[in-house]
Every structure is written in C-alpha cells, then in structure tokens.
Amino acid sequence: MASFLHLLRKDTGALAAPVIAANAARPDARVTVVLLDGAAAPDLPAGVTVRRLAAGELDYPALLDLIFAHDHVVTW
C-alpha cells in the first residue's frame, strides 16, 4: 500500500488539489494532508485524512512521526 503525506502552506497553488486527488484514486493508497501556518484545506476526495499543525491538534514530534510513517512526502 502506498502512503502519501502532503504538507500544505498558506500559499500552496492550485496544483496541489488535483495531485492529492490522483494519489487518493490509486488502489490501496493512504493519503494524509497536513495544513501548515494557517493553510486552508482545498476540496479533497473522501478518505483523505486532514490534520492541522497547531497547538492542541498536531505538534512537531507528531509531524515527524507522520513523515517517517509515509512512503512519499510532498511539500507544497
């Protein structure tokens, strides 16, 4: 099973959403999106896990764990 982690910044361009959707469409793919620095979530397909790097939600040690738990890490 392929696993994809996408890290989205506030200034992430429009290309991120279709790439994330293409990853999610792969058979047996696991896709996680982490929103950084006040980024807004684009329209994403069902099944994509969305996390926010913020106090009380996701901290830096947990983000590091996510990076090592995924096969592909894409920064936008």
N, C-alpha and C positions, 0 to 999 in steps of 0.2 A: 504494500500500500504506500503510495507516495503521499508525503505530507508537505504542505506549503505554508510558510509564515510570511505574511505581508505586513510591513511596517509602514504606516501612512503618516506623513506630516501634514501640517495645515495647508501647505502649498502644493500638495500632490495633484498632478494633472489628471485629465480625463481618461488617459490610457489605462490607469490602474483598474478601474471597474471591469472593463472587458477582459483584461488578463486574469483577474481574480475569478471571474465567471468561467473562463475557459479552464482554469485549474480545477474549479469545483465540478465541472462537467466530466472530468476524467473518471473512469470507473475506479471505485475504491479510493478516491482521493480524500484527504482530510485537509481542510483549509481553515486557517486562523488568520484574522486580521487584528493588528494592534494599532490603535489610534494614539498617536503621539502629539504632544504640545497643542491641544485644543483642536485637533483634526476632526472633521465631521465624517461620518460613515457614508460612503456612496451607496447607491442602490445595489444590494448584493443578493445573490440567489439564496434560497433556503438551504440550511445546512452549514453555512459559513459561520464559524464562531467569531464573535467580535468582542474584543477586550479593549479597555482604555488604560493607558499608563497614567495613573493618577493616585493620589493618596486615598487609601481605603478601597481601591479597586485592584490594581496590578502594580507591584513595585519592581525596582530594578533587578533584585535577585530572581524574582519570578519570571521576568522578561528573559533573563539569561537562561533560565531553565527551558523556556519555550524555544529559544534559539537552538539549543542543543537537542531538543526533542523533535525537531523538524528536519526533513531531508533538504528542503530548499528554503532559503531565506531571501526575500526580495525587499529591498528598501526603495521607497518612492520619494 
